[in-house]
Amino acid sequence: MAIAVVGSKALMPREFRLGLNLWSRTNGTAGSPTWAGQANAAIVPADEDFGTCLEILKQENVTSLRYMRQTPISPGCYLRVSTRVKAIAGNIPQVRIAGYAGNSNGNVTGVLQVGPTVKVSGYGSVVEVSAIVGTGSRDGVDMPWGRAATFGYLGIDLLGDNNGAIRIENLVIEDVTSAFVPGMLDWVDVRDFGAVGNGVVDDRSAFVAANQAAGKNQILVPEGTYYIGSDLSISAPVRFVGRLTMPRSARLALTGKFDYPTYAAAFGDETEGMKRALQAMLGFTDHGSLDLCGRNVHLTEPLKVADFAPGVTSFSNRRVITNGQISIVSGSAWDTRAVNSVATYNPNNSLVLSGVANIANIEIGSRISGNGVGREVYVNAKNVAAGTLTLSQPLYGGAATRNYTFSRYRYAFDFSDMEQLSRLNFDDVEFLLDGNASGVMLAQTGSMNCFRDCYFTKPKDRGITSIGSACQGMLVDRCEFLSNEMGELAQNRSTIAINVNNNDTKIRHSRFIRFGHFMVAAGGGHMIEGNHWFQGDSAQNGVRFGGLILTQTNLQVTITGNYVDNCSIEWTNEHDAKPNFEGNEYSFGALTITGNTFLASDTTAGFNWLVVKPYGTGQFIHGLAVLGNVFKSLNNKVNRIEKVDTSIADLDYTRMRNIVFQGNMFNGVLNYVANPVDIDFSQGTAATRWVVPVNVALPFGGFAKKIESVVPTSAITTSANARVTEMPWVQPMQGTNKRQVGINWSKAAKGSISLRVRMDAPE
């Protein structure tokens, strides 16, 4: 390395002509023997090459000459030590610059304290000997002493055969720091503060010192592997050429430049960089956002909190991951793990499985399947000692000991290890899952976790999964979910975009394409607005399934302004430990469906857009509004828009109340339904009792429970055409199916009437 030499009189040792009492024959420390009065040393007053100089007759294997005043060595300081020598007589020695690295505790061991050895070519030949000493292990530095050394006793050594005379010019010590850290550059090098970069020595203190010295300038981490043994916070911007290695528990907080590319550069690996950035983000750094800076992050394994931030179990400060892509590198790390087990369920302890066999192998976050298990039930926690699992939702199958399968999907971001995580935001992130992994698994509890302007492309199994209550108030806004099963027939799909267990989610202005279900939603208070979910396929007369699955009976849910395309809204109570209706609970109610477009194409006549499926007996509807929607079927007509799925149980139609179907439009639907419904009826033969059928027009095939009005639309006359002016009296719920209305006259009458009939009774 070329060195620009800059002199400094303050560093220059005492000239030999002033005496040798400050020149040591050993290491230069106080009290060490000096060259003053030694028979084999003399001051030469007028050498033709050197002027006044020192002549020594070498008599020891290593003959040392050290200046006994401390030369300061400060962090970032580099000194050039030099002299000129020539052989006079006898054996010709070798020469090197040498020194004693010292601090208040004495000699600093483990550092190089000699410079390169120089050969003297012959008698009278002048040879320059030099070496650079400093704190950093830089190119051109012969003796890197690190930050431990604070001063040095500097000089030369004579090596080789004894009994040779050599003359030595006055020693020169010069500050050459500017050659290593030019003042015009706005960075500091960690090597200047003692960083070694060999992957073994702990360089943390050097990084701390560099950060303190940098001020507003940048820190350079040059090529090498730098071991950092504990937490490190750097407030200055950092440029990484070399890489860091740290214990997993140690946190790197790059507060001066907190973004993903810097962390990826710091650790030389995209997955590790993402882990370290997330660890810092959950460690109360000065930044609320992790900017991916438009980068595509290639993950080779799931990002699990226990792996990248051990000990972090709760976090509630707002944090944002933004502006980039997440790609999955295929490999065994993403394989689903399935465990079969036997366990016992008791509805009185509805969120617990007990006596779980093989429990140690069942992972938190596993989805449970088996008889009596509703959709999207997950393991929220486990107690191995007690043999119990905590569930995200109750099981509907009743008390029993059963076989269950626990399937653990792998997620790009897996927060299941955390007991609580709130206010985490993914903003403008594209998840390129490509059938290799699922998207995001939320923590066990939390609230207000948000996804905005995100894209979930081809999740292997799930897009966003909640295994507990961390979905409370979750926002999914302006996102797109594209299934990995785009080419599959609807009946063969198993992927699900979203599930939630808790209340008050907002799913808005998003698009969901060809999943098994778009969303399985327990809890209530959800607002589902302005979305498009599509589950059609290329089959002619194809079957269609639930797009939105609602699993709580009393909901307080609004479904407004959506495009519901080739799938149903399915309303169940499959997450009820005691699905039979009991008198102290609510049944199906508080659901509002307004202003949506419902479309079906190439489906069967038996398809329905709204399906209620009770999982137990005695349930009924007591609050449902279906208003101002458009129902349209293309290519094939469907019989009706709604039905009750009675595969497990039927509804109690005698208890229906507060149901409104009004202002809806029907295209390609054979049977118009409304509640209340207007029925036109004509009686051609005079009779005292008219029987009016209304079962087809009432929603869900409900009973004709209430007649709100009877209006004659023609003259009511006897068989002799005499006018009948009296009002009839009415009988609801007639016939064996209770879906007829009786109109009773005091005398046989005929004519036409219009009735307004309800299948419910208002509160």
Residue pairs with C-beta under 8 A, 6 or more apart in sequence:
1 139
1 140
1 179
2 179
3 80
3 132
3 140
3 176
3 179
4 176
4 178
4 179
5 80
5 174
5 176
5 179
6 174
6 175
6 176
6 178
6 179
7 172
7 174
7 175
8 173
8 174
8 175
11 71
11 79
11 173
11 174
11 175
12 172
12 173
13 22
13 67
13 69
13 154
13 170
13 171
13 173
14 22
14 23
14 67
14 69
15 52
15 170
16 23
16 43
16 52
16 53
16 54
16 168
16 170
17 43
17 45
17 52
19 36
20 34
20 35
20 36
20 37
20 38
20 41
20 43
20 54
21 34
21 36
22 34
22 67
22 68
22 69
23 34
23 35
23 36
23 54
23 65
23 66
23 67
23 68
23 155
24 32
24 33
24 34
24 35
24 64
24 65
24 66
24 67
24 68
24 153
24 155
25 32
25 33
25 34
25 35
25 38
25 63
25 64
25 65
26 32
26 33
26 64
26 66
27 64
27 66
27 100
27 107
27 153
28 66
28 67
28 68
28 99
28 100
28 153
28 154
28 155
29 68
29 100
29 102
29 153
30 68
32 66
32 68
34 68
35 41
35 54
35 56
35 65
40 56
40 57
40 58
40 59
41 54
41 55
41 56
41 57
42 54
42 55
43 52
43 53
43 54
43 55
44 50
44 52
44 53
44 54
44 55
44 167
45 52
46 52
47 53
47 167
49 84
49 86
49 126
49 169
50 84
50 86
50 167
50 169
50 170
52 170
53 167
53 168
53 169
53 170
54 65
54 167
54 168
55 88
55 165
55 166
55 167
55 168
56 63
56 65
56 158
56 165
56 166
56 168
57 90
57 163
57 164
57 165
58 91
58 93
58 158
58 160
58 161
58 162
58 163
58 164
58 165
58 166
59 162
59 163
60 162
61 159
61 162
62 157
62 158
62 159
63 93
63 157
63 158
64 98
64 155
64 156
64 157
64 158
65 155
65 156
65 157
65 158
65 168
66 98
66 99
66 100
66 153
66 154
66 155
67 153
67 154
67 155
67 171
68 153
69 153
70 102
70 151
70 152
70 153
71 79
71 151
71 152
71 153
71 154
71 173
72 150
72 151
73 79
73 101
73 133
73 134
73 135
73 145
73 149
73 150
73 151
73 152
74 135
74 150
75 135
75 147
75 192
75 193
75 194
75 209
75 213
76 135
76 136
76 177
76 181
76 188
76 192
76 193
76 213
77 134
77 135
77 175
77 177
78 132
78 133
78 134
78 135
78 136
78 138
78 141
78 175
78 176
78 177
78 179
78 180
78 192
79 132
79 133
79 134
79 152
79 154
79 173
79 174
79 175
79 176
80 130
80 131
80 132
80 172
80 173
80 174
80 176
81 97
81 99
81 115
81 130
81 131
81 132
81 133
81 154
81 171
81 172
81 173
82 97
82 128
82 129
82 130
82 131
82 171
82 172
82 174
83 97
83 128
83 129
83 130
83 156
83 168
83 169
83 170
83 171
83 172
84 126
84 127
84 128
84 129
84 168
84 169
85 95
85 120
85 126
85 127
85 129
85 156
85 166
85 167
85 168
85 169
86 120
86 123
86 124
86 125
86 126
86 127
86 166
86 167
87 93
87 120
87 122
87 123
87 124
87 125
87 164
87 165
87 166
88 123
88 124
88 165
88 166
88 167
89 123
89 164
89 165
90 163
90 164
90 165
91 160
91 161
91 162
91 163
91 164
92 120
92 122
92 123
92 160
92 164
92 166
93 120
93 158
93 159
93 160
93 161
93 164
93 166
94 117
94 118
94 119
94 120
94 158
94 159
94 160
95 117
95 118
95 120
95 127
95 129
95 156
95 157
95 158
95 159
95 166
96 114
96 115
96 116
96 117
96 118
96 129
96 131
96 156
96 157
96 159
97 114
97 115
97 129
97 130
97 131
97 142
97 143
97 154
97 155
97 156
98 113
98 114
98 115
98 154
98 155
98 156
98 157
99 113
99 114
99 133
99 143
99 152
99 153
99 154
99 155
100 107
100 113
100 152
100 153
100 154
101 107
101 108
101 111
101 113
101 143
101 145
101 148
101 149
101 152
102 108
102 149
102 150
102 151
102 152
102 153
103 148
103 149
103 150
103 151
104 150
108 145
108 146
108 148
108 149
111 143
111 144
111 145
111 146
111 148
111 149
112 142
112 143
112 144
113 143
113 145
114 143
114 157
115 129
115 130
115 131
115 133
115 142
115 143
116 131
116 142
117 159
118 127
118 129
119 127
120 127
120 166
121 127
129 156
131 142
131 143
132 140
132 141
132 142
132 143
132 176
133 141
133 142
133 143
133 144
133 145
133 152
133 154
134 141
134 143
134 144
134 145
134 177
134 180
134 192
135 144
135 145
135 146
135 147
135 149
135 192
135 193
135 194
136 144
136 180
136 189
136 190
136 191
136 192
136 193
136 194
136 195
137 144
137 191
137 195
137 196
137 197
138 144
138 180
138 189
138 191
138 192
140 180
141 180
144 191
144 196
145 152
145 194
146 194
146 196
146 206
147 193
147 194
147 205
147 206
147 209
148 194
154 171
154 173
155 171
156 168
156 171
158 166
180 189
180 192
181 188
181 189
181 192
186 217
186 218
187 214
187 217
187 218
187 219
187 220
187 239
188 210
188 213
188 214
188 217
188 218
188 219
188 220
189 210
189 219
189 220
189 222
190 197
190 203
190 206
190 207
190 210
190 219
190 220
190 221
190 222
190 226
191 197
191 206
191 222
192 210
193 205
193 206
193 207
193 209
193 210
193 213
194 203
194 205
194 206
194 209
195 203
195 206
195 207
195 210
195 221
195 224
195 226
196 203
196 206
196 224
196 226
197 203
197 222
197 223
197 224
197 225
197 226
197 242
198 224
198 225
198 227
199 224
199 225
199 226
199 227
199 245
200 227
201 227
202 227
202 228
202 229
203 226
203 227
203 228
204 228
204 229
204 230
204 232
207 219
207 226
207 228
207 232
207 234
208 232
210 219
210 236
211 219
211 234
211 235
211 236
214 236
215 236
216 236
217 236
218 236
218 237
218 238
218 239
219 234
219 236
219 237
219 238
219 239
220 238
220 239
220 241
221 238
221 239
221 240
221 241
221 242
221 244
221 266
222 241
222 242
223 241
223 242
224 242
225 242
225 243
225 244
225 245
226 242
226 243
226 244
226 245
227 244
227 245
227 246
228 244
228 245
228 246
228 250
228 252
229 246
229 247
229 250
230 247
230 250
231 250
231 251
231 252
231 253
232 246
232 250
232 251
232 252
232 253
233 253
233 255
234 252
234 253
234 254
234 255
234 256
235 255
235 256
236 256
237 256
237 257
238 254
238 256
238 257
238 262
238 266
239 265
240 262
240 265
240 266
243 265
243 266
243 267
243 268
244 252
244 266
244 267
245 267
246 252
246 276
248 307
248 308
248 310
249 310
249 311
251 276
251 279
251 280
251 283
251 309
252 263
252 266
252 276
252 279
252 280
253 280
253 283
253 285
254 262
254 263
254 266
254 280
255 285
255 286
255 287
258 277
258 280
258 285
258 286
258 287
258 290
258 291
259 277
259 290
259 291
259 292
259 293
260 273
260 274
260 277
260 290
260 291
260 292
260 293
260 295
260 297
260 324
261 292
261 293
261 295
263 273
263 274
263 276
263 277
263 280
264 270
264 273
264 274
264 295
264 297
265 273
266 273
266 276
267 273
267 276
270 297
270 298
270 299
270 300
271 297
271 298
271 299
271 300
271 301
271 303
273 297
274 297
274 299
274 303
275 303
275 307
275 308
276 308
277 290
278 290
278 303
278 305
278 308
278 309
279 308
279 309
279 312
281 287
281 290
281 319
281 321
282 305
282 309
282 312
282 315
282 319
283 309
283 312
284 317
288 317
288 318
288 319
288 320
289 319
289 320
289 321
289 322
290 319
290 320
290 321
290 322
291 322
291 323
291 324
292 321
292 322
292 323
292 324
292 325
292 429
293 323
293 324
294 323
294 324
295 324
295 325
296 324
296 325
296 326
296 327
296 432
297 324
297 325
297 326
297 327
298 327
298 328
298 329
299 326
299 327
299 328
299 329
299 412
299 437
300 329
300 331
300 333
301 331
301 333
301 334
302 333
302 334
302 410
302 411
302 412
302 413
302 414
302 437
303 412
303 413
303 414
304 414
304 416
304 417
305 312
305 414
305 415
305 416
305 417
305 418
306 417
312 418
313 417
313 418
313 419
313 420
314 418
314 419
314 420
314 421
315 418
315 420
315 421
315 422
315 424
316 420
316 421
316 422
316 423
316 446
317 423
318 423
318 425
319 423
319 424
319 425
320 425
320 426
320 427
321 424
321 425
321 426
321 427
321 429
322 425
322 426
322 427
322 428
322 429
323 427
323 428
323 429
324 428
324 429
324 430
325 429
325 430
325 431
325 432
326 412
326 413
326 429
326 430
326 431
326 432
326 433
327 432
327 434
328 334
328 412
328 432
328 433
328 434
328 436
328 437
329 436
330 434
330 436
333 410
334 410
334 436
334 437
334 460
335 410
336 407
336 408
336 409
336 410
336 460
336 461
337 363
337 407
337 408
338 405
338 406
338 407
338 408
339 358
339 361
339 362
339 363
339 366
339 405
339 406
339 408
340 358
340 403
340 404
340 405
340 406
341 356
341 357
341 358
341 359
341 362
341 403
341 404
341 405
341 406
342 355
342 356
342 357
342 401
342 402
342 403
342 404
343 353
343 354
343 355
343 356
343 357
343 389
343 401
343 402
343 404
344 353
344 354
344 355
344 400
344 401
345 353
345 354
345 372
345 395
345 397
345 398
345 399
345 400
345 401
345 402
346 352
346 354
346 399
347 394
347 395
347 398
347 399
347 577
347 578
348 577
350 394
350 395
350 577
351 380
351 390
351 391
351 392
351 393
351 394
352 388
352 389
352 390
352 391
353 368
353 388
353 389
353 391
353 404
354 386
354 387
354 388
355 387
355 401
356 362
356 382
356 387
356 388
356 389
359 382
359 384
359 387
359 388
359 389
360 384
362 379
362 382
362 389
362 406
363 379
363 406
363 408
364 379
364 380
364 381
364 382
364 416
364 417
364 444
364 467
365 378
365 379
365 408
365 409
365 414
365 416
365 441
365 465
365 467
366 378
366 379
366 406
366 407
366 408
367 376
367 377
367 378
367 406
367 407
367 408
367 409
368 377
368 378
368 379
368 391
368 395
368 404
368 405
368 406
369 404
369 405
369 407
370 402
370 403
370 404
370 405
371 397
371 402
371 403
372 395
372 396
372 397
372 398
372 400
372 402
373 395
373 396
373 397
373 404
374 393
374 395
374 396
374 551
374 572
374 574
374 575
374 615
375 496
375 499
375 517
375 520
375 549
375 551
375 574
376 392
376 393
376 465
376 496
376 499
376 520
376 522
377 391
377 392
377 393
377 395
377 575
378 391
378 392
378 465
378 466
378 467
378 468
379 389
379 390
379 391
379 392
379 406
379 467
380 390
380 391
380 392
380 444
380 467
380 468
381 389
381 390
381 444
382 388
382 389
382 390
383 389
383 390
392 466
392 467
392 468
392 501
393 501
393 522
393 551
393 575
394 575
394 576
394 577
395 577
396 573
396 574
396 575
396 576
396 577
396 579
396 615
396 616
409 438
409 441
409 460
409 461
409 462
409 465
410 437
410 438
410 460
411 437
411 438
411 439
411 440
411 441
411 462
411 465
412 431
412 433
412 437
412 438
412 439
412 440
413 439
413 440
413 441
414 440
414 441
415 421
415 424
415 440
415 441
415 442
415 443
415 470
416 441
416 442
416 443
416 444
416 467
417 443
418 443
418 444
418 446
419 443
419 444
419 445
420 443
420 444
420 445
420 446
420 470
421 442
421 443
421 445
421 446
421 449
421 470
422 446
422 447
422 448
422 449
422 470
423 447
423 448
423 449
423 450
424 446
424 449
424 450
425 449
425 450
425 451
425 452
426 440
426 450
426 451
426 452
426 454
427 450
427 452
427 453
427 454
428 452
428 453
428 454
429 454
429 455
430 454
430 455
430 457
431 439
431 440
431 454
431 455
431 456
431 457
431 459
432 457
432 458
433 439
433 456
433 457
433 458
433 459
433 460
433 484
434 457
434 458
434 484
435 458
435 460
435 484
436 460
437 459
437 460
438 459
438 460
438 461
438 462
438 463
438 465
439 456
439 459
439 462
439 463
439 464
439 465
440 451
440 463
440 464
440 465
441 462
441 465
441 467
442 449
442 464
442 465
442 466
442 467
442 468
442 470
442 471
442 474
443 468
443 470
444 467
444 468
444 469
444 470
445 468
445 469
445 470
446 469
446 470
446 472
447 469
447 470
447 472
447 473
448 472
448 473
448 474
448 475
449 470
449 471
449 474
449 475
450 474
450 475
450 476
450 477
451 464
451 474
451 475
451 476
451 477
451 479
452 475
452 477
452 478
452 479
453 477
453 478
453 479
454 479
454 480
455 479
455 480
455 481
455 482
456 463
456 464
456 479
456 480
456 481
456 482
456 497
457 482
458 482
458 483
458 484
459 481
459 483
459 484
459 495
459 497
460 484
460 495
461 494
461 495
461 496
462 495
462 496
462 497
462 499
463 481
463 495
463 496
463 497
463 498
464 474
464 476
464 497
464 498
464 499
465 499
466 474
466 499
466 500
466 501
466 502
467 501
468 501
468 502
469 501
469 502
470 502
471 499
471 500
471 501
471 502
471 505
471 523
472 502
472 503
472 504
473 502
473 503
473 504
473 505
473 506
474 500
474 505
474 506
475 505
475 506
475 508
476 498
476 505
476 506
476 507
476 508
476 510
477 506
477 508
477 509
477 510
478 508
478 509
478 510
479 510
479 511
480 510
480 511
480 512
480 513
481 497
481 498
481 510
481 511
481 512
481 513
481 515
481 518
482 513
482 514
483 493
483 495
483 497
483 513
483 514
483 515
484 495
485 492
485 493
485 494
485 495
485 514
485 515
485 516
486 513
486 514
488 514
488 537
489 537
489 538
489 539
489 542
490 514
490 535
490 536
490 537
490 539
490 542
490 543
490 544
490 545
490 566
490 567
491 543
491 545
493 514
493 515
493 516
493 535
494 516
495 515
495 516
496 515
496 516
496 517
496 518
496 519
496 520
497 512
497 515
497 517
497 518
497 519
498 507
498 518
498 519
498 520
498 521
499 519
499 520
499 521
499 522
500 519
500 520
500 521
500 522
500 523
500 526
501 522
501 523
502 522
502 523
503 523
503 524
503 525
503 526
504 523
504 524
504 525
504 526
504 527
505 521
505 523
505 525
505 526
505 527
506 526
506 527
506 529
507 519
507 526
507 527
507 528
507 529
507 531
508 527
508 528
508 529
508 530
508 531
509 529
509 530
509 531
510 531
510 532
511 531
511 532
511 533
511 534
512 518
512 519
512 531
512 532
512 533
512 534
512 547
513 533
513 534
514 534
514 535
514 536
514 537
515 533
515 535
515 547
516 545
517 545
517 546
517 547
517 548
517 549
518 533
518 535
518 547
518 548
518 567
519 528
519 533
519 547
519 548
519 549
520 549
520 551
521 548
521 549
521 550
521 551
521 552
521 557
522 551
522 552
522 575
523 552
524 552
524 554
524 555
524 556
524 557
524 590
525 555
525 556
525 557
526 555
526 557
526 558
527 557
527 558
527 560
528 548
528 557
528 558
528 559
528 560
528 562
529 558
529 559
529 560
529 561
529 562
530 560
530 561
530 562
531 562
531 563
532 562
532 563
532 565
533 547
533 548
533 562
533 563
533 564
533 565
533 567
534 563
534 565
534 566
534 567
535 544
535 545
535 547
535 565
535 566
535 567
536 542
536 544
536 565
536 566
536 567
536 600
536 601
536 602
537 566
539 602
540 602
541 602
541 603
541 604
541 636
542 602
542 603
542 604
543 603
543 604
543 607
544 566
544 567
544 568
544 600
544 603
544 607
545 567
545 568
545 570
546 567
546 568
546 569
546 570
546 611
547 564
547 565
547 567
547 568
547 569
548 559
548 564
548 567
548 568
548 569
548 570
549 570
549 572
550 557
550 569
550 570
550 571
550 572
550 591
551 572
551 573
551 574
551 575
552 573
552 575
553 573
553 576
553 585
553 586
553 587
553 588
553 589
553 619
554 586
554 587
554 588
554 589
554 590
554 623
555 589
555 590
555 591
556 590
557 590
557 591
557 592
558 592
558 594
559 569
559 591
559 592
559 593
559 594
559 596
560 592
560 593
560 594
560 595
560 596
561 594
561 595
561 596
562 596
562 597
563 596
563 597
563 599
564 596
564 597
564 598
564 599
564 609
565 599
566 599
566 600
566 601
566 603
568 607
568 608
568 609
568 610
568 611
569 593
569 609
569 610
569 611
570 611
570 612
570 613
570 645
571 588
571 591
571 610
571 611
571 612
571 613
572 612
572 613
572 614
572 615
573 579
573 588
573 614
573 615
573 616
573 619
574 613
574 615
576 615
576 616
578 616
579 614
579 615
579 616
579 619
579 649
580 616
580 617
580 618
580 619
580 649
581 587
581 616
581 617
581 618
581 619
581 620
581 652
582 618
586 622
587 618
587 619
587 620
587 621
587 622
587 655
588 612
588 614
588 619
588 620
588 621
588 622
588 623
588 624
588 651
589 621
589 622
589 623
589 624
589 658
590 623
591 623
591 624
591 625
592 624
592 625
592 627
593 610
593 624
593 625
593 626
593 627
593 629
594 625
594 626
594 627
594 628
594 629
595 627
595 628
595 629
596 629
596 630
597 629
597 630
597 632
598 609
598 629
598 630
598 631
598 632
598 641
599 632
599 633
599 634
600 607
600 609
600 632
600 633
600 634
600 638
600 668
601 633
601 634
601 635
601 636
602 634
602 635
602 636
603 633
603 636
603 638
604 636
604 638
605 636
605 637
605 638
605 639
605 670
606 638
606 639
607 633
607 638
608 638
608 640
608 641
608 642
608 643
609 631
609 641
609 642
610 626
610 641
610 642
610 643
611 642
611 643
611 644
611 645
612 621
612 642
612 643
612 644
612 645
612 651
612 700
613 644
613 645
613 647
613 648
614 644
614 648
614 649
614 650
614 651
615 648
615 649
616 648
616 649
617 649
617 650
617 652
618 652
619 649
619 651
619 652
620 651
620 652
620 653
620 654
620 655
620 656
620 657
621 651
621 656
621 657
621 659
621 700
621 760
622 655
622 656
622 657
622 658
623 657
623 658
623 659
624 658
624 659
624 660
625 659
625 660
626 642
626 660
626 661
626 662
626 664
626 699
627 660
627 661
627 662
627 663
627 664
628 662
628 663
628 664
629 664
629 665
630 664
630 665
630 667
631 641
631 664
631 665
631 666
631 667
631 669
632 665
632 666
632 667
632 668
632 669
633 667
633 668
633 669
634 668
636 668
637 668
637 669
637 670
638 668
638 669
638 670
639 669
639 670
639 671
640 669
640 670
640 671
640 673
640 696
641 664
641 666
641 669
641 673
642 673
642 699
642 700
643 700
643 701
644 650
644 651
644 700
644 701
651 700
653 700
653 702
653 703
653 705
653 738
653 759
654 703
654 705
656 702
656 703
656 705
656 759
656 760
656 761
657 760
657 761
657 762
657 763
658 760
658 762
658 763
659 675
659 699
659 702
659 758
659 759
659 760
660 675
661 673
661 674
661 675
661 677
661 699
662 674
662 675
664 674
666 672
671 696
671 697
672 697
673 696
673 697
673 698
673 699
674 697
674 699
675 698
675 699
675 702
675 758
675 759
675 760
676 708
676 756
676 757
676 758
677 694
677 697
677 698
677 756
677 757
677 758
678 754
678 755
678 756
679 692
679 694
679 697
679 741
679 754
679 755
679 756
679 757
680 713
680 752
680 753
680 754
681 690
681 692
681 743
681 752
681 753
681 754
681 755
682 714
682 751
682 752
683 690
683 749
683 750
683 751
683 752
684 750
685 719
685 750
686 717
686 718
686 719
686 748
686 749
686 750
687 745
687 748
687 749
687 750
688 744
688 745
688 746
688 747
688 748
688 749
689 742
689 743
689 744
689 745
690 728
690 742
690 743
690 744
690 745
690 753
691 734
691 735
691 740
691 741
691 742
691 743
692 740
692 741
692 742
692 743
692 755
693 735
693 739
693 740
694 704
694 739
694 740
694 741
694 755
694 757
695 701
695 704
695 737
695 739
695 740
697 757
698 704
698 739
698 757
698 758
698 759
699 759
700 759
701 739
702 739
702 759
702 760
703 732
703 733
703 738
703 739
703 759
704 732
704 733
704 734
704 738
704 739
704 740
704 741
704 757
704 758
704 759
705 732
705 733
705 758
705 759
705 760
705 761
706 732
706 757
706 758
706 760
706 761
707 730
707 732
707 741
707 755
707 756
707 757
707 758
708 756
708 757
708 758
709 755
709 756
710 727
710 728
710 730
710 743
710 753
710 754
710 755
711 753
711 754
711 755
712 751
712 752
712 753
713 752
713 753
713 754
714 751
714 752
715 723
715 751
716 723
716 724
716 725
716 745
716 749
716 750
716 751
716 753
717 723
717 724
717 749
717 750
717 751
718 724
718 747
718 748
718 749
718 750
719 748
719 750
724 745
724 747
724 749
724 751
726 745
726 746
728 743
728 744
728 745
728 749
729 744
730 741
730 742
730 743
730 744
731 741
731 742
731 743
731 744
732 741
732 757
733 739
733 740
734 740
734 741
734 742
741 755
741 757
743 753
743 755
